[in-house]
Amino acid sequence: MQPVQTSAPRPPSDARLPRLFAAMMGVFAGLLVLVATFLPQSTYEQLSDGKAVSKFAETGWARTFDIEPSAEEKEFYDRTHVARYGIPLSAAALTLFAGAAVGFASYRRRSVSPAATTSRTLLVAGGAGTAIGVWMLGMDISASLSFGQDTGRFTSRYGTGSGFWILLAGGLVALLTLVLAILANRREPEPPAQAPYPTGYLPYAPGVPQQQYQQQPQPQAYEPPSPPTPPAGSALQQQDILRPSPDNPPQPGNM
């Protein structure tokens, strides 16, 4: 008997679907978050007698001006910086990418394997970090919207940029990733009981016919051995010659 090399048993496909979807959603959420950090998240515009005198937008990394500020304003802005939400949000996105990569690599393994556990941990941590970062940024932008005022001559307007809405979508997808990663923690059903031979072990090598056992012959009835033939010319042989045969009895006229 020769062992046959087989691959590790695969879990049922329906139990792997949450892990696969979690990895896919993790990649999607990470891309949305990374792109959104470089797009305008909040805007500010100041009007004087209906004419814009100051206008800029803030991303997760820096401040961009649509109207070049005066020398005094530029000196002020050079000494200050925006809240760099791009740093924690990018870290959360990279965590999602790492969890998705490990998840794709461990897709054919059981949920209790170290690789699947690592992927689930990274996706949960990345999804939670992204959701928290988006929530904090949303609270910050919500507070800035309340600063708008209109005095008649001067008007200050605060708004949201396209980056904020993309970031909000990324946060929702990150939450979905977190839920799918938690659902992927369920165990696959136990494999059925093993056959008499171990899994992946065949009693005969492929292509070799099984041994055919010949049927034992039935014992024959006992027959006593016939008496030995006496040697030629002996007295026993002469008696046999003179003794009449049962098949040819002697005739009365010959006696």
C-alpha positions in Angstrom: 0.0 0.0 0.0 1.4 3.4 -1.0 0.2 6.8 0.4 -1.2 9.3 -2.0 -0.4 13.0 -1.5 -3.5 15.1 -1.3 -4.2 18.7 -0.5 -5.6 19.9 2.8 -9.4 19.6 3.1 -11.2 22.7 2.0 -14.1 24.2 4.0 -17.5 24.5 2.4 -17.8 27.4 0.0 -20.8 29.0 1.8 -18.6 29.3 5.0 -15.9 31.1 3.0 -18.1 33.7 1.5 -18.1 36.2 4.4 -14.3 36.1 4.5 -14.1 36.7 0.8 -16.6 39.5 0.9 -14.9 41.1 3.9 -11.5 41.1 2.0 -13.1 42.7 -1.1 -15.0 45.3 1.0 -11.7 46.1 2.8 -9.9 46.9 -0.4 -12.8 49.1 -1.6 -13.0 51.0 1.7 -9.3 51.5 1.8 -9.3 53.0 -1.7 -12.2 55.3 -0.9 -10.5 56.6 2.3 -7.1 57.1 0.6 -8.5 59.0 -2.3 -10.7 61.1 0.0 -7.8 62.3 2.1 -6.4 64.2 -0.9 -9.7 65.8 -1.9 -11.3 68.9 -0.3 -13.1 68.0 2.8 -14.2 71.4 4.0 -14.3 74.8 2.3 -14.3 78.4 3.5 -15.3 81.6 1.7 -15.5 85.2 2.9 -17.4 87.8 1.0 -17.2 91.6 1.3 -20.0 93.5 -0.2 -20.9 90.4 -2.3 -17.4 90.0 -3.6 -15.2 87.0 -2.6 -12.0 88.2 -0.8 -10.9 84.9 0.7 -11.5 81.4 -0.4 -9.7 78.1 0.4 -10.3 74.4 0.9 -8.8 72.0 3.4 -7.8 68.4 2.7 -6.6 65.8 5.1 -3.0 67.0 4.6 -2.9 70.7 3.7 -4.8 73.9 2.8 -5.3 75.0 -0.8 -6.2 78.6 -1.8 -8.5 79.5 -4.6 -7.8 83.3 -4.0 -4.3 84.1 -3.1 -4.2 85.6 0.4 -2.5 88.9 1.3 1.0 88.9 2.8 -0.3 89.3 6.3 -2.8 86.4 5.9 -0.2 84.2 4.2 2.2 84.7 7.1 -0.6 83.6 9.5 -1.4 80.5 7.5 2.2 79.6 7.2 2.4 79.4 11.0 -0.6 77.2 11.3 -1.7 73.9 9.7 -4.8 72.0 9.2 -5.9 69.0 11.3 -4.0 66.2 9.5 -6.7 63.5 9.5 -4.9 62.0 6.5 -2.4 60.4 8.9 -4.7 58.2 10.9 -7.1 57.6 8.0 -4.2 56.4 5.8 -3.0 54.1 8.6 -6.5 52.6 8.8 -6.6 52.2 5.1 -3.3 50.4 5.0 -4.5 48.1 7.8 -7.5 47.2 5.7 -5.2 46.5 2.7 -3.1 44.2 4.8 -6.1 42.3 6.2 -7.5 41.9 2.7 -4.2 40.6 1.3 -3.9 38.0 4.1 -7.6 37.2 3.6 -7.2 36.4 -0.1 -4.1 34.3 0.6 -5.9 32.3 3.3 -9.2 32.0 1.4 -9.0 28.2 1.1 -8.0 27.6 4.7 -10.3 27.0 7.7 -11.5 30.0 9.8 -9.5 28.8 12.8 -6.2 28.8 10.9 -3.6 31.5 12.0 -3.7 33.2 8.6 -7.5 33.5 8.7 -7.4 34.8 12.3 -4.8 37.4 11.3 -6.8 38.6 8.4 -10.0 38.9 10.5 -8.1 40.8 13.2 -6.6 43.3 10.7 -10.0 43.8 9.0 -11.8 44.4 12.2 -9.1 46.8 13.4 -8.9 48.7 10.1 -12.7 48.9 9.8 -13.1 50.2 13.3 -10.3 52.7 13.0 -11.7 54.0 9.7 -15.2 54.4 11.2 -13.9 56.3 14.2 -11.7 58.6 12.1 -14.6 59.5 9.8 -16.9 60.1 12.8 -14.3 62.5 14.4 -13.8 64.3 11.1 -17.5 64.6 10.7 -17.9 66.2 14.2 -15.1 68.6 13.3 -16.7 69.7 10.1 -20.1 69.9 11.7 -18.7 72.4 14.3 -17.1 74.5 11.6 -20.4 74.8 9.7 -21.8 76.6 12.8 -19.2 79.4 12.4 -20.9 80.9 9.4 -22.2 84.4 9.8 -23.7 87.3 7.8 -23.3 90.8 9.1 -24.6 92.5 5.9 -21.3 93.7 4.7 -19.2 90.7 5.5 -20.3 87.1 5.0 -18.5 84.0 6.0 -19.5 80.6 4.6 -18.3 77.2 5.6 -19.1 74.1 3.6 -18.2 70.5 2.8 -16.1 69.3 -0.1 -16.3 66.3 -2.3 -13.7 64.5 -0.2 -15.9 64.5 2.8 -18.7 62.7 1.1 -16.3 60.1 -0.4 -14.8 59.7 3.0 -18.2 59.2 4.5 -18.9 56.4 1.9 -15.6 54.8 2.8 -16.5 54.8 6.5 -19.8 53.0 5.7 -18.0 50.4 3.6 -15.5 50.0 6.4 -18.4 49.3 8.9 -19.7 46.7 6.4 -16.2 45.2 6.3 -16.1 45.0 10.1 -19.5 43.2 10.2 -18.4 40.7 7.5 -15.1 40.0 9.3 -17.0 39.2 12.5 -19.4 36.9 10.7 -16.4 35.1 9.1 -15.4 34.0 12.6 -18.0 31.3 12.6 -16.6 27.8 12.4 -17.1 25.5 9.4 -19.0 22.2 10.1 -16.9 19.4 11.2 -15.8 17.0 8.4 -17.5 13.6 8.2 -16.1 10.6 10.0 -13.0 9.1 8.3 -13.1 6.0 6.2 -11.4 2.8 7.4 -8.3 4.1 5.6 -6.9 7.5 6.6 -8.0 10.5 4.4 -5.9 10.7 1.3 -4.5 7.1 1.8 -5.4 4.4 -0.7 -4.9 0.7 -0.1 -3.6 0.3 -3.6 -1.6 2.7 -5.8 -3.5 4.2 -8.8 -3.5 1.9 -11.8 -2.6 -1.2 -9.9 -5.4 -3.8 -9.9 -6.5 -5.2 -6.6 -5.2 -8.6 -5.7 -7.5 -11.4 -6.6 -7.6 -14.3 -4.1 -8.1 -17.7 -5.6 -10.8 -19.9 -4.2 -9.6 -22.8 -2.2 -10.4 -26.2 -3.9 -12.9 -28.5 -2.2 -11.4 -31.6 -0.6 -12.0 -34.8 -2.5 -13.3 -38.1 -0.9 -10.7 -40.4 0.4 -9.9 -43.4 -1.9 -7.8 -46.3 -0.5 -4.7 -47.0 -2.6 -4.8 -50.0 -4.9 -2.6 -53.1 -4.0 0.8 -53.1 -5.6 1.4 -55.2 -8.7 3.5 -58.3 -7.9 6.8 -58.6 -9.8 6.8 -60.6 -13.1 7.3 -64.4 -12.7 6.5 -64.4 -9.0 4.2 -67.0 -7.4 1.6 -64.4 -6.7 1.5 -63.4 -10.3 1.1 -67.1 -11.4 -1.8 -67.5 -8.9 -3.4 -64.4 -10.4 -3.0 -65.9 -13.9 -4.5 -69.3 -12.9 -7.3 -67.7 -10.8 -10.5 -67.3 -12.9 -11.7 -63.8 -13.5 -15.1 -62.8 -12.2 -16.0 -61.5 -15.6 -15.0 -64.9 -17.3 -16.0 -67.8 -15.0 -14.7 -71.3 -16.0 -16.9 -73.5 -18.3 -18.1 -76.8 -16.9 -16.5 -78.7 -19.8 -13.1 -77.3 -18.9 -13.0 -78.6 -15.4 
